[in-house]
Amino acid sequence: MVKRVRDGEVLVVTDHGTPVAKMIPAGPTTLAELAQAGLVSTPDKDLSDLLARIPRGNPSRAGTEALRELRKDP
């Protein structure tokens, strides 16, 4: 059974016909392993670069007020 899973097969374990578990091939578990497998990409910039571009100051409350109006009971 383990050899079949190692070879890529997914096995479902049942209890009287009801699925209770699934055996799947082990895959990458860390970000580095996922990136090496081509499943994710790693960041090319530091998060602080992105945060520095967020506008500062007093945010508009127009959206909040519009939502309040929409949520009022008729």
Secondary structure as UniProt FT lines:
FT   HELIX           2..6
FT   TURN            7..8
FT   STRAND          11..15
FT   TURN            16..17
FT   STRAND          18..23
FT   HELIX           31..36
FT   TURN            37..38
FT   HELIX           47..52
FT   HELIX           62..71
//
